[in-house]
Every structure is written in C-alpha cells, then in structure tokens.
Amino acid sequence: MAITNKDIQKLKEVFATKEDLEKLKTVFATKEDLKQFETREEAAKRHGEVMQSLDTLMKEKETA
C-alpha cells in the first residue's frame, strides 16, 4: 500500500514542521504540543508550577 498525497497532508496537520521544532529547540513534537507551549522555557516554567502544586497537595494530605 502506497502513501498518498492525502496521507501526507494529514501527517502535516498532525506533526510539527522543522520550523515549528526550531521554535521549541526539540527533536519531536506534535502540533498540539506547539499550541500548548510557545517555548521550551515556558514549558519548563509550567512544569515547575505543576510540580510545586503537587508538592503542596501531598503535604496537605500528609497533615490531614
């Protein structure tokens, strides 16, 4: 079974382009990844915030 132009267009909608990846300075990402985070620094900041919130919740659970 050969890959058709329709298949290629669908893949282009799902996966990030080389230019998109250069924005994130990463090796692999989907279009959804790019919509969620504009830069790697923003992703790292959001990860830190989530981890801090999780830590707070775990401490509250331990004291309850």
PDBQT receptor file of N, H, CA, C and O in Angstrom, charges set to zero:
ATOM      1  N   MET A   1       0.847  -1.176   0.000  1.00  0.00    +0.000 N 
ATOM      2  CA  MET A   1       0.000   0.000   0.000  1.00  0.00    +0.000 C 
ATOM      3  C   MET A   1       0.894   1.242   0.000  1.00  0.00    +0.000 C 
ATOM      4  O   MET A   1       1.774   1.380   0.850  1.00  0.00    +0.000 OA
ATOM      5  N   ALA A   2       0.672   2.111  -0.923  1.00  0.00    +0.000 N 
ATOM      6  H   ALA A   2      -0.043   1.999  -1.613  1.00  0.00    +0.000 HD
ATOM      7  CA  ALA A   2       1.486   3.321  -1.069  1.00  0.00    +0.000 C 
ATOM      8  C   ALA A   2       0.923   4.471  -0.242  1.00  0.00    +0.000 C 
ATOM      9  O   ALA A   2      -0.272   4.527   0.049  1.00  0.00    +0.000 OA
ATOM     10  N   ILE A   3       1.801   5.370   0.121  1.00  0.00    +0.000 N 
ATOM     11  H   ILE A   3       2.772   5.324  -0.116  1.00  0.00    +0.000 HD
ATOM     12  CA  ILE A   3       1.390   6.581   0.829  1.00  0.00    +0.000 C 
ATOM     13  C   ILE A   3       0.892   7.579  -0.209  1.00  0.00    +0.000 C 
ATOM     14  O   ILE A   3       1.574   7.856  -1.196  1.00  0.00    +0.000 OA
ATOM     15  N   THR A   4      -0.291   8.111   0.022  1.00  0.00    +0.000 N 
ATOM     16  H   THR A   4      -0.845   7.886   0.824  1.00  0.00    +0.000 HD
ATOM     17  CA  THR A   4      -0.895   9.046  -0.925  1.00  0.00    +0.000 C 
ATOM     18  C   THR A   4      -0.655  10.483  -0.487  1.00  0.00    +0.000 C 
ATOM     19  O   THR A   4      -0.208  10.740   0.631  1.00  0.00    +0.000 OA
ATOM     20  N   ASN A   5      -0.958  11.414  -1.382  1.00  0.00    +0.000 N 
ATOM     21  H   ASN A   5      -1.322  11.206  -2.290  1.00  0.00    +0.000 HD
ATOM     22  CA  ASN A   5      -0.857  12.839  -1.035  1.00  0.00    +0.000 C 
ATOM     23  C   ASN A   5      -1.799  13.182   0.115  1.00  0.00    +0.000 C 
ATOM     24  O   ASN A   5      -1.482  14.027   0.952  1.00  0.00    +0.000 OA
ATOM     25  N   LYS A   6      -2.952  12.527   0.152  1.00  0.00    +0.000 N 
ATOM     26  H   LYS A   6      -3.209  11.841  -0.529  1.00  0.00    +0.000 HD
ATOM     27  CA  LYS A   6      -3.904  12.757   1.242  1.00  0.00    +0.000 C 
ATOM     28  C   LYS A   6      -3.284  12.344   2.581  1.00  0.00    +0.000 C 
ATOM     29  O   LYS A   6      -3.453  13.033   3.587  1.00  0.00    +0.000 OA
ATOM     30  N   ASP A   7      -2.565  11.214   2.585  1.00  0.00    +0.000 N 
ATOM     31  H   ASP A   7      -2.427  10.655   1.767  1.00  0.00    +0.000 HD
ATOM     32  CA  ASP A   7      -1.871  10.763   3.797  1.00  0.00    +0.000 C 
ATOM     33  C   ASP A   7      -0.835  11.790   4.239  1.00  0.00    +0.000 C 
ATOM     34  O   ASP A   7      -0.730  12.105   5.424  1.00  0.00    +0.000 OA
ATOM     35  N   ILE A   8      -0.085  12.302   3.297  1.00  0.00    +0.000 N 
ATOM     36  H   ILE A   8      -0.171  12.046   2.334  1.00  0.00    +0.000 HD
ATOM     37  CA  ILE A   8       0.956  13.291   3.599  1.00  0.00    +0.000 C 
ATOM     38  C   ILE A   8       0.343  14.563   4.167  1.00  0.00    +0.000 C 
ATOM     39  O   ILE A   8       0.878  15.131   5.119  1.00  0.00    +0.000 OA
ATOM     40  N   GLN A   9      -0.760  15.014   3.606  1.00  0.00    +0.000 N 
ATOM     41  H   GLN A   9      -1.195  14.553   2.833  1.00  0.00    +0.000 HD
ATOM     42  CA  GLN A   9      -1.423  16.219   4.105  1.00  0.00    +0.000 C 
ATOM     43  C   GLN A   9      -1.914  16.011   5.536  1.00  0.00    +0.000 C 
ATOM     44  O   GLN A   9      -1.805  16.909   6.371  1.00  0.00    +0.000 OA
ATOM     45  N   LYS A  10      -2.452  14.828   5.812  1.00  0.00    +0.000 N 
ATOM     46  H   LYS A  10      -2.540  14.099   5.133  1.00  0.00    +0.000 HD
ATOM     47  CA  LYS A  10      -2.924  14.528   7.164  1.00  0.00    +0.000 C 
ATOM     48  C   LYS A  10      -1.757  14.542   8.154  1.00  0.00    +0.000 C 
ATOM     49  O   LYS A  10      -1.884  15.070   9.259  1.00  0.00    +0.000 OA
ATOM     50  N   LEU A  11      -0.627  13.965   7.758  1.00  0.00    +0.000 N 
ATOM     51  H   LEU A  11      -0.524  13.536   6.860  1.00  0.00    +0.000 HD
ATOM     52  CA  LEU A  11       0.551  13.973   8.622  1.00  0.00    +0.000 C 
ATOM     53  C   LEU A  11       1.053  15.389   8.869  1.00  0.00    +0.000 C 
ATOM     54  O   LEU A  11       1.507  15.706   9.969  1.00  0.00    +0.000 OA
ATOM     55  N   LYS A  12       0.973  16.238   7.854  1.00  0.00    +0.000 N 
ATOM     56  H   LYS A  12       0.605  15.980   6.961  1.00  0.00    +0.000 HD
ATOM     57  CA  LYS A  12       1.405  17.631   8.015  1.00  0.00    +0.000 C 
ATOM     58  C   LYS A  12       0.526  18.372   9.014  1.00  0.00    +0.000 C 
ATOM     59  O   LYS A  12       0.992  19.285   9.696  1.00  0.00    +0.000 OA
ATOM     60  N   GLU A  13      -0.744  17.982   9.103  1.00  0.00    +0.000 N 
ATOM     61  H   GLU A  13      -1.122  17.240   8.549  1.00  0.00    +0.000 HD
ATOM     62  CA  GLU A  13      -1.648  18.608  10.067  1.00  0.00    +0.000 C 
ATOM     63  C   GLU A  13      -1.335  18.160  11.492  1.00  0.00    +0.000 C 
ATOM     64  O   GLU A  13      -1.535  18.918  12.442  1.00  0.00    +0.000 OA
ATOM     65  N   VAL A  14      -0.849  16.944  11.639  1.00  0.00    +0.000 N 
ATOM     66  H   VAL A  14      -0.687  16.329  10.868  1.00  0.00    +0.000 HD
ATOM     67  CA  VAL A  14      -0.628  16.368  12.964  1.00  0.00    +0.000 C 
ATOM     68  C   VAL A  14       0.753  16.689  13.511  1.00  0.00    +0.000 C 
ATOM     69  O   VAL A  14       0.886  17.097  14.665  1.00  0.00    +0.000 OA
ATOM     70  N   PHE A  15       1.783  16.507  12.689  1.00  0.00    +0.000 N 
ATOM     71  H   PHE A  15       1.675  16.176  11.751  1.00  0.00    +0.000 HD
ATOM     72  CA  PHE A  15       3.150  16.654  13.172  1.00  0.00    +0.000 C 
ATOM     73  C   PHE A  15       3.716  18.027  12.861  1.00  0.00    +0.000 C 
ATOM     74  O   PHE A  15       3.362  18.662  11.868  1.00  0.00    +0.000 OA
ATOM     75  N   ALA A  16       4.592  18.461  13.728  1.00  0.00    +0.000 N 
ATOM     76  H   ALA A  16       4.879  17.945  14.536  1.00  0.00    +0.000 HD
ATOM     77  CA  ALA A  16       5.212  19.775  13.593  1.00  0.00    +0.000 C 
ATOM     78  C   ALA A  16       6.214  19.786  12.434  1.00  0.00    +0.000 C 
ATOM     79  O   ALA A  16       6.789  18.758  12.076  1.00  0.00    +0.000 OA
ATOM     80  N   THR A  17       6.402  20.957  11.870  1.00  0.00    +0.000 N 
ATOM     81  H   THR A  17       5.935  21.792  12.161  1.00  0.00    +0.000 HD
ATOM     82  CA  THR A  17       7.385  21.130  10.803  1.00  0.00    +0.000 C 
ATOM     83  C   THR A  17       8.755  21.430  11.401  1.00  0.00    +0.000 C 
ATOM     84  O   THR A  17       8.875  21.657  12.605  1.00  0.00    +0.000 OA
ATOM     85  N   LYS A  18       9.771  21.430  10.573  1.00  0.00    +0.000 N 
ATOM     86  H   LYS A  18       9.674  21.245   9.595  1.00  0.00    +0.000 HD
ATOM     87  CA  LYS A  18      11.124  21.740  11.039  1.00  0.00    +0.000 C 
ATOM     88  C   LYS A  18      11.161  23.130  11.667  1.00  0.00    +0.000 C 
ATOM     89  O   LYS A  18      11.801  23.331  12.700  1.00  0.00    +0.000 OA
ATOM     90  N   GLU A  19      10.478  24.085  11.049  1.00  0.00    +0.000 N 
ATOM     91  H   GLU A  19       9.959  23.922  10.210  1.00  0.00    +0.000 HD
ATOM     92  CA  GLU A  19      10.447  25.452  11.585  1.00  0.00    +0.000 C 
ATOM     93  C   GLU A  19       9.764  25.481  12.953  1.00  0.00    +0.000 C 
ATOM     94  O   GLU A  19      10.207  26.181  13.863  1.00  0.00    +0.000 OA
ATOM     95  N   ASP A  20       8.678  24.710  13.085  1.00  0.00    +0.000 N 
ATOM     96  H   ASP A  20       8.318  24.142  12.345  1.00  0.00    +0.000 HD
ATOM     97  CA  ASP A  20       7.985  24.635  14.372  1.00  0.00    +0.000 C 
ATOM     98  C   ASP A  20       8.909  24.077  15.448  1.00  0.00    +0.000 C 
ATOM     99  O   ASP A  20       8.945  24.580  16.571  1.00  0.00    +0.000 OA
ATOM    100  N   LEU A  21       9.652  23.036  15.095  1.00  0.00    +0.000 N 
ATOM    101  H   LEU A  21       9.622  22.627  14.183  1.00  0.00    +0.000 HD
ATOM    102  CA  LEU A  21      10.547  22.401  16.061  1.00  0.00    +0.000 C 
ATOM    103  C   LEU A  21      11.678  23.321  16.478  1.00  0.00    +0.000 C 
ATOM    104  O   LEU A  21      12.124  23.284  17.625  1.00  0.00    +0.000 OA
ATOM    105  N   GLU A  22      12.139  24.139  15.557  1.00  0.00    +0.000 N 
ATOM    106  H   GLU A  22      11.777  24.169  14.626  1.00  0.00    +0.000 HD
ATOM    107  CA  GLU A  22      13.210  25.072  15.894  1.00  0.00    +0.000 C 
ATOM    108  C   GLU A  22      12.750  26.076  16.944  1.00  0.00    +0.000 C 
ATOM    109  O   GLU A  22      13.553  26.550  17.748  1.00  0.00    +0.000 OA
ATOM    110  N   LYS A  23      11.462  26.400  16.938  1.00  0.00    +0.000 N 
ATOM    111  H   LYS A  23      10.810  26.015  16.284  1.00  0.00    +0.000 HD
ATOM    112  CA  LYS A  23      10.922  27.297  17.963  1.00  0.00    +0.000 C 
ATOM    113  C   LYS A  23      11.066  26.669  19.349  1.00  0.00    +0.000 C 
ATOM    114  O   LYS A  23      11.377  27.362  20.318  1.00  0.00    +0.000 OA
ATOM    115  N   LEU A  24      10.845  25.380  19.440  1.00  0.00    +0.000 N 
ATOM    116  H   LEU A  24      10.593  24.817  18.653  1.00  0.00    +0.000 HD
ATOM    117  CA  LEU A  24      10.920  24.684  20.724  1.00  0.00    +0.000 C 
ATOM    118  C   LEU A  24      12.309  24.159  21.042  1.00  0.00    +0.000 C 
ATOM    119  O   LEU A  24      12.583  23.786  22.183  1.00  0.00    +0.000 OA
ATOM    120  N   LYS A  25      13.177  24.124  20.062  1.00  0.00    +0.000 N 
ATOM    121  H   LYS A  25      12.954  24.427  19.136  1.00  0.00    +0.000 HD
ATOM    122  CA  LYS A  25      14.520  23.554  20.228  1.00  0.00    +0.000 C 
ATOM    123  C   LYS A  25      14.424  22.122  20.739  1.00  0.00    +0.000 C 
ATOM    124  O   LYS A  25      15.095  21.740  21.698  1.00  0.00    +0.000 OA
ATOM    125  N   THR A  26      13.584  21.345  20.084  1.00  0.00    +0.000 N 
ATOM    126  H   THR A  26      13.038  21.654  19.305  1.00  0.00    +0.000 HD
ATOM    127  CA  THR A  26      13.383  19.952  20.463  1.00  0.00    +0.000 C 
ATOM    128  C   THR A  26      13.445  19.066  19.231  1.00  0.00    +0.000 C 
ATOM    129  O   THR A  26      13.490  19.562  18.105  1.00  0.00    +0.000 OA
ATOM    130  N   VAL A  27      13.446  17.773  19.438  1.00  0.00    +0.000 N 
ATOM    131  H   VAL A  27      13.409  17.369  20.353  1.00  0.00    +0.000 HD
ATOM    132  CA  VAL A  27      13.595  16.835  18.332  1.00  0.00    +0.000 C 
ATOM    133  C   VAL A  27      12.252  16.415  17.754  1.00  0.00    +0.000 C 
ATOM    134  O   VAL A  27      12.153  16.207  16.545  1.00  0.00    +0.000 OA
ATOM    135  N   PHE A  28      11.224  16.285  18.568  1.00  0.00    +0.000 N 
ATOM    136  H   PHE A  28      11.304  16.455  19.550  1.00  0.00    +0.000 HD
ATOM    137  CA  PHE A  28       9.942  15.768  18.114  1.00  0.00    +0.000 C 
ATOM    138  C   PHE A  28       8.813  16.461  18.864  1.00  0.00    +0.000 C 
ATOM    139  O   PHE A  28       8.881  16.634  20.081  1.00  0.00    +0.000 OA
ATOM    140  N   ALA A  29       7.792  16.849  18.145  1.00  0.00    +0.000 N 
ATOM    141  H   ALA A  29       7.737  16.708  17.157  1.00  0.00    +0.000 HD
ATOM    142  CA  ALA A  29       6.617  17.463  18.762  1.00  0.00    +0.000 C 
ATOM    143  C   ALA A  29       5.449  17.349  17.804  1.00  0.00    +0.000 C 
ATOM    144  O   ALA A  29       5.630  17.236  16.592  1.00  0.00    +0.000 OA
ATOM    145  N   THR A  30       4.253  17.378  18.359  1.00  0.00    +0.000 N 
ATOM    146  H   THR A  30       4.106  17.469  19.344  1.00  0.00    +0.000 HD
ATOM    147  CA  THR A  30       3.059  17.432  17.526  1.00  0.00    +0.000 C 
ATOM    148  C   THR A  30       2.561  18.866  17.490  1.00  0.00    +0.000 C 
ATOM    149  O   THR A  30       3.027  19.707  18.258  1.00  0.00    +0.000 OA
ATOM    150  N   LYS A  31       1.625  19.147  16.607  1.00  0.00    +0.000 N 
ATOM    151  H   LYS A  31       1.247  18.464  15.983  1.00  0.00    +0.000 HD
ATOM    152  CA  LYS A  31       1.044  20.491  16.528  1.00  0.00    +0.000 C 
ATOM    153  C   LYS A  31       0.392  20.864  17.859  1.00  0.00    +0.000 C 
ATOM    154  O   LYS A  31       0.429  22.026  18.263  1.00  0.00    +0.000 OA
ATOM    155  N   GLU A  32      -0.203  19.887  18.538  1.00  0.00    +0.000 N 
ATOM    156  H   GLU A  32      -0.234  18.943  18.210  1.00  0.00    +0.000 HD
ATOM    157  CA  GLU A  32      -0.826  20.153  19.830  1.00  0.00    +0.000 C 
ATOM    158  C   GLU A  32       0.214  20.590  20.859  1.00  0.00    +0.000 C 
ATOM    159  O   GLU A  32      -0.059  21.468  21.678  1.00  0.00    +0.000 OA
ATOM    160  N   ASP A  33       1.405  19.985  20.823  1.00  0.00    +0.000 N 
ATOM    161  H   ASP A  33       1.626  19.272  20.157  1.00  0.00    +0.000 HD
ATOM    162  CA  ASP A  33       2.484  20.405  21.720  1.00  0.00    +0.000 C 
ATOM    163  C   ASP A  33       2.808  21.874  21.492  1.00  0.00    +0.000 C 
ATOM    164  O   ASP A  33       2.997  22.635  22.440  1.00  0.00    +0.000 OA
ATOM    165  N   LEU A  34       2.869  22.259  20.230  1.00  0.00    +0.000 N 
ATOM    166  H   LEU A  34       2.716  21.641  19.459  1.00  0.00    +0.000 HD
ATOM    167  CA  LEU A  34       3.233  23.633  19.900  1.00  0.00    +0.000 C 
ATOM    168  C   LEU A  34       2.150  24.617  20.316  1.00  0.00    +0.000 C 
ATOM    169  O   LEU A  34       2.456  25.750  20.688  1.00  0.00    +0.000 OA
ATOM    170  N   LYS A  35       0.895  24.203  20.261  1.00  0.00    +0.000 N 
ATOM    171  H   LYS A  35       0.647  23.283  19.959  1.00  0.00    +0.000 HD
ATOM    172  CA  LYS A  35      -0.187  25.082  20.696  1.00  0.00    +0.000 C 
ATOM    173  C   LYS A  35      -0.128  25.289  22.206  1.00  0.00    +0.000 C 
ATOM    174  O   LYS A  35      -0.457  26.364  22.706  1.00  0.00    +0.000 OA
ATOM    175  N   GLN A  36       0.296  24.248  22.930  1.00  0.00    +0.000 N 
ATOM    176  H   GLN A  36       0.563  23.375  22.524  1.00  0.00    +0.000 HD
ATOM    177  CA  GLN A  36       0.314  24.316  24.389  1.00  0.00    +0.000 C 
ATOM    178  C   GLN A  36       1.457  25.171  24.914  1.00  0.00    +0.000 C 
ATOM    179  O   GLN A  36       1.275  25.921  25.872  1.00  0.00    +0.000 OA
ATOM    180  N   PHE A  37       2.628  25.070  24.304  1.00  0.00    +0.000 N 
ATOM    181  H   PHE A  37       2.776  24.460  23.525  1.00  0.00    +0.000 HD
ATOM    182  CA  PHE A  37       3.797  25.789  24.793  1.00  0.00    +0.000 C 
ATOM    183  C   PHE A  37       4.465  26.537  23.657  1.00  0.00    +0.000 C 
ATOM    184  O   PHE A  37       4.792  25.942  22.630  1.00  0.00    +0.000 OA
ATOM    185  N   GLU A  38       4.671  27.830  23.827  1.00  0.00    +0.000 N 
ATOM    186  H   GLU A  38       4.405  28.313  24.661  1.00  0.00    +0.000 HD
ATOM    187  CA  GLU A  38       5.339  28.604  22.796  1.00  0.00    +0.000 C 
ATOM    188  C   GLU A  38       6.839  28.342  22.800  1.00  0.00    +0.000 C 
ATOM    189  O   GLU A  38       7.460  28.300  21.737  1.00  0.00    +0.000 OA
ATOM    190  N   THR A  39       7.418  28.169  23.953  1.00  0.00    +0.000 N 
ATOM    191  H   THR A  39       6.914  28.203  24.816  1.00  0.00    +0.000 HD
ATOM    192  CA  THR A  39       8.865  27.960  24.039  1.00  0.00    +0.000 C 
ATOM    193  C   THR A  39       9.174  26.873  25.055  1.00  0.00    +0.000 C 
ATOM    194  O   THR A  39       8.331  26.512  25.876  1.00  0.00    +0.000 OA
ATOM    195  N   ARG A  40      10.375  26.366  24.989  1.00  0.00    +0.000 N 
ATOM    196  H   ARG A  40      11.060  26.659  24.322  1.00  0.00    +0.000 HD
ATOM    197  CA  ARG A  40      10.817  25.353  25.947  1.00  0.00    +0.000 C 
ATOM    198  C   ARG A  40      10.850  25.950  27.356  1.00  0.00    +0.000 C 
ATOM    199  O   ARG A  40      10.529  25.270  28.330  1.00  0.00    +0.000 OA
ATOM    200  N   GLU A  41      11.241  27.223  27.457  1.00  0.00    +0.000 N 
ATOM    201  H   GLU A  41      11.502  27.776  26.666  1.00  0.00    +0.000 HD
ATOM    202  CA  GLU A  41      11.296  27.883  28.759  1.00  0.00    +0.000 C 
ATOM    203  C   GLU A  41       9.903  27.960  29.383  1.00  0.00    +0.000 C 
ATOM    204  O   GLU A  41       9.741  27.758  30.587  1.00  0.00    +0.000 OA
ATOM    205  N   GLU A  42       8.902  28.253  28.554  1.00  0.00    +0.000 N 
ATOM    206  H   GLU A  42       9.033  28.417  27.577  1.00  0.00    +0.000 HD
ATOM    207  CA  GLU A  42       7.530  28.315  29.054  1.00  0.00    +0.000 C 
ATOM    208  C   GLU A  42       7.082  26.935  29.533  1.00  0.00    +0.000 C 
ATOM    209  O   GLU A  42       6.408  26.820  30.558  1.00  0.00    +0.000 OA
ATOM    210  N   ALA A  43       7.451  25.899  28.803  1.00  0.00    +0.000 N 
ATOM    211  H   ALA A  43       7.998  25.992  27.971  1.00  0.00    +0.000 HD
ATOM    212  CA  ALA A  43       7.107  24.535  29.200  1.00  0.00    +0.000 C 
ATOM    213  C   ALA A  43       7.761  24.188  30.533  1.00  0.00    +0.000 C 
ATOM    214  O   ALA A  43       7.126  23.582  31.396  1.00  0.00    +0.000 OA
ATOM    215  N   ALA A  44       9.014  24.566  30.704  1.00  0.00    +0.000 N 
ATOM    216  H   ALA A  44       9.529  25.059  30.003  1.00  0.00    +0.000 HD
ATOM    217  CA  ALA A  44       9.725  24.291  31.952  1.00  0.00    +0.000 C 
ATOM    218  C   ALA A  44       9.085  25.043  33.115  1.00  0.00    +0.000 C 
ATOM    219  O   ALA A  44       8.949  24.497  34.210  1.00  0.00    +0.000 OA
ATOM    220  N   LYS A  45       8.695  26.284  32.883  1.00  0.00    +0.000 N 
ATOM    221  H   LYS A  45       8.805  26.727  31.993  1.00  0.00    +0.000 HD
ATOM    222  CA  LYS A  45       8.050  27.080  33.929  1.00  0.00    +0.000 C 
ATOM    223  C   LYS A  45       6.730  26.432  34.341  1.00  0.00    +0.000 C 
ATOM    224  O   LYS A  45       6.437  26.309  35.530  1.00  0.00    +0.000 OA
ATOM    225  N   ARG A  46       5.941  26.022  33.359  1.00  0.00    +0.000 N 
ATOM    226  H   ARG A  46       6.179  26.122  32.393  1.00  0.00    +0.000 HD
ATOM    227  CA  ARG A  46       4.651  25.392  33.657  1.00  0.00    +0.000 C 
ATOM    228  C   ARG A  46       4.861  24.074  34.405  1.00  0.00    +0.000 C 
ATOM    229  O   ARG A  46       4.103  23.755  35.321  1.00  0.00    +0.000 OA
ATOM    230  N   HIS A  47       5.878  23.313  34.023  1.00  0.00    +0.000 N 
ATOM    231  H   HIS A  47       6.494  23.572  33.279  1.00  0.00    +0.000 HD
ATOM    232  CA  HIS A  47       6.181  22.055  34.707  1.00  0.00    +0.000 C 
ATOM    233  C   HIS A  47       6.527  22.333  36.172  1.00  0.00    +0.000 C 
ATOM    234  O   HIS A  47       6.077  21.620  37.069  1.00  0.00    +0.000 OA
ATOM    235  N   GLY A  48       7.321  23.361  36.405  1.00  0.00    +0.000 N 
ATOM    236  H   GLY A  48       7.687  23.941  35.676  1.00  0.00    +0.000 HD
ATOM    237  CA  GLY A  48       7.681  23.731  37.768  1.00  0.00    +0.000 C 
ATOM    238  C   GLY A  48       6.467  24.111  38.597  1.00  0.00    +0.000 C 
ATOM    239  O   GLY A  48       6.366  23.732  39.764  1.00  0.00    +0.000 OA
ATOM    240  N   GLU A  49       5.550  24.853  38.004  1.00  0.00    +0.000 N 
ATOM    241  H   GLU A  49       5.632  25.161  37.056  1.00  0.00    +0.000 HD
ATOM    242  CA  GLU A  49       4.334  25.257  38.705  1.00  0.00    +0.000 C 
ATOM    243  C   GLU A  49       3.483  24.044  39.059  1.00  0.00    +0.000 C 
ATOM    244  O   GLU A  49       2.945  23.958  40.163  1.00  0.00    +0.000 OA
ATOM    245  N   VAL A  50       3.362  23.116  38.132  1.00  0.00    +0.000 N 
ATOM    246  H   VAL A  50       3.799  23.186  37.235  1.00  0.00    +0.000 HD
ATOM    247  CA  VAL A  50       2.571  21.911  38.378  1.00  0.00    +0.000 C 
ATOM    248  C   VAL A  50       3.203  21.074  39.486  1.00  0.00    +0.000 C 
ATOM    249  O   VAL A  50       2.505  20.577  40.370  1.00  0.00    +0.000 OA
ATOM    250  N   MET A  51       4.519  20.919  39.436  1.00  0.00    +0.000 N 
ATOM    251  H   MET A  51       5.086  21.323  38.718  1.00  0.00    +0.000 HD
ATOM    252  CA  MET A  51       5.204  20.127  40.458  1.00  0.00    +0.000 C 
ATOM    253  C   MET A  51       5.087  20.780  41.835  1.00  0.00    +0.000 C 
ATOM    254  O   MET A  51       4.945  20.082  42.839  1.00  0.00    +0.000 OA
ATOM    255  N   GLN A  52       5.143  22.100  41.891  1.00  0.00    +0.000 N 
ATOM    256  H   GLN A  52       5.258  22.667  41.076  1.00  0.00    +0.000 HD
ATOM    257  CA  GLN A  52       5.006  22.806  43.159  1.00  0.00    +0.000 C 
ATOM    258  C   GLN A  52       3.594  22.614  43.716  1.00  0.00    +0.000 C 
ATOM    259  O   GLN A  52       3.426  22.402  44.917  1.00  0.00    +0.000 OA
ATOM    260  N   SER A  53       2.590  22.688  42.858  1.00  0.00    +0.000 N 
ATOM    261  H   SER A  53       2.726  22.861  41.882  1.00  0.00    +0.000 HD
ATOM    262  CA  SER A  53       1.210  22.467  43.294  1.00  0.00    +0.000 C 
ATOM    263  C   SER A  53       1.018  21.046  43.799  1.00  0.00    +0.000 C 
ATOM    264  O   SER A  53       0.355  20.826  44.813  1.00  0.00    +0.000 OA
ATOM    265  N   LEU A  54       1.593  20.087  43.097  1.00  0.00    +0.000 N 
ATOM    266  H   LEU A  54       2.131  20.265  42.273  1.00  0.00    +0.000 HD
ATOM    267  CA  LEU A  54       1.501  18.695  43.516  1.00  0.00    +0.000 C 
ATOM    268  C   LEU A  54       2.172  18.492  44.869  1.00  0.00    +0.000 C 
ATOM    269  O   LEU A  54       1.642  17.782  45.724  1.00  0.00    +0.000 OA
ATOM    270  N   ASP A  55       3.320  19.103  45.067  1.00  0.00    +0.000 N 
ATOM    271  H   ASP A  55       3.750  19.680  44.373  1.00  0.00    +0.000 HD
ATOM    272  CA  ASP A  55       4.036  19.013  46.337  1.00  0.00    +0.000 C 
ATOM    273  C   ASP A  55       3.188  19.579  47.472  1.00  0.00    +0.000 C 
ATOM    274  O   ASP A  55       3.113  18.990  48.550  1.00  0.00    +0.000 OA
ATOM    275  N   THR A  56       2.552  20.720  47.227  1.00  0.00    +0.000 N 
ATOM    276  H   THR A  56       2.613  21.198  46.351  1.00  0.00    +0.000 HD
ATOM    277  CA  THR A  56       1.684  21.344  48.229  1.00  0.00    +0.000 C 
ATOM    278  C   THR A  56       0.522  20.422  48.582  1.00  0.00    +0.000 C 
ATOM    279  O   THR A  56       0.195  20.256  49.757  1.00  0.00    +0.000 OA
ATOM    280  N   LEU A  57      -0.101  19.824  47.573  1.00  0.00    +0.000 N 
ATOM    281  H   LEU A  57       0.164  19.959  46.619  1.00  0.00    +0.000 HD
ATOM    282  CA  LEU A  57      -1.217  18.913  47.822  1.00  0.00    +0.000 C 
ATOM    283  C   LEU A  57      -0.784  17.687  48.621  1.00  0.00    +0.000 C 
ATOM    284  O   LEU A  57      -1.504  17.235  49.511  1.00  0.00    +0.000 OA
ATOM    285  N   MET A  58       0.381  17.158  48.306  1.00  0.00    +0.000 N 
ATOM    286  H   MET A  58       0.966  17.525  47.583  1.00  0.00    +0.000 HD
ATOM    287  CA  MET A  58       0.880  15.986  49.033  1.00  0.00    +0.000 C 
ATOM    288  C   MET A  58       1.160  16.333  50.495  1.00  0.00    +0.000 C 
ATOM    289  O   MET A  58       0.876  15.527  51.382  1.00  0.00    +0.000 OA
ATOM    290  N   LYS A  59       1.712  17.518  50.760  1.00  0.00    +0.000 N 
ATOM    291  H   LYS A  59       1.943  18.172  50.040  1.00  0.00    +0.000 HD
ATOM    292  CA  LYS A  59       1.975  17.939  52.139  1.00  0.00    +0.000 C 
ATOM    293  C   LYS A  59       0.671  18.123  52.901  1.00  0.00    +0.000 C 
ATOM    294  O   LYS A  59       0.577  17.752  54.071  1.00  0.00    +0.000 OA
ATOM    295  N   GLU A  60      -0.345  18.698  52.239  1.00  0.00    +0.000 N 
ATOM    296  H   GLU A  60      -0.269  18.999  51.288  1.00  0.00    +0.000 HD
ATOM    297  CA  GLU A  60      -1.644  18.876  52.878  1.00  0.00    +0.000 C 
ATOM    298  C   GLU A  60      -2.274  17.524  53.202  1.00  0.00    +0.000 C 
ATOM    299  O   GLU A  60      -2.898  17.360  54.250  1.00  0.00    +0.000 OA
ATOM    300  N   LYS A  61      -2.111  16.574  52.313  1.00  0.00    +0.000 N 
ATOM    301  H   LYS A  61      -1.604  16.707  51.461  1.00  0.00    +0.000 HD
ATOM    302  CA  LYS A  61      -2.664  15.237  52.537  1.00  0.00    +0.000 C 
ATOM    303  C   LYS A  61      -1.986  14.566  53.727  1.00  0.00    +0.000 C 
ATOM    304  O   LYS A  61      -2.645  13.892  54.519  1.00  0.00    +0.000 OA
ATOM    305  N   GLU A  62      -0.671  14.749  53.857  1.00  0.00    +0.000 N 
ATOM    306  H   GLU A  62      -0.136  15.297  53.214  1.00  0.00    +0.000 HD
ATOM    307  CA  GLU A  62       0.071  14.147  54.966  1.00  0.00    +0.000 C 
ATOM    308  C   GLU A  62      -0.355  14.722  56.310  1.00  0.00    +0.000 C 
ATOM    309  O   GLU A  62      -0.385  13.999  57.306  1.00  0.00    +0.000 OA
ATOM    310  N   THR A  63      -0.685  16.008  56.354  1.00  0.00    +0.000 N 
ATOM    311  H   THR A  63      -0.661  16.595  55.545  1.00  0.00    +0.000 HD
ATOM    312  CA  THR A  63      -1.055  16.651  57.619  1.00  0.00    +0.000 C 
ATOM    313  C   THR A  63      -2.530  16.469  57.946  1.00  0.00    +0.000 C 
ATOM    314  O   THR A  63      -2.944  16.748  59.072  1.00  0.00    +0.000 OA
ATOM    315  N   ALA A  64      -3.327  16.011  57.000  1.00  0.00    +0.000 N 
ATOM    316  H   ALA A  64      -2.991  15.784  56.086  1.00  0.00    +0.000 HD
ATOM    317  CA  ALA A  64      -4.771  15.848  57.233  1.00  0.00    +0.000 C 
ATOM    318  C   ALA A  64      -5.078  14.587  57.999  1.00  0.00    +0.000 C 
ATOM    319  O   ALA A  64      -6.242  14.302  58.277  1.00  0.00    +0.000 OA
TER     320      ALA A  64
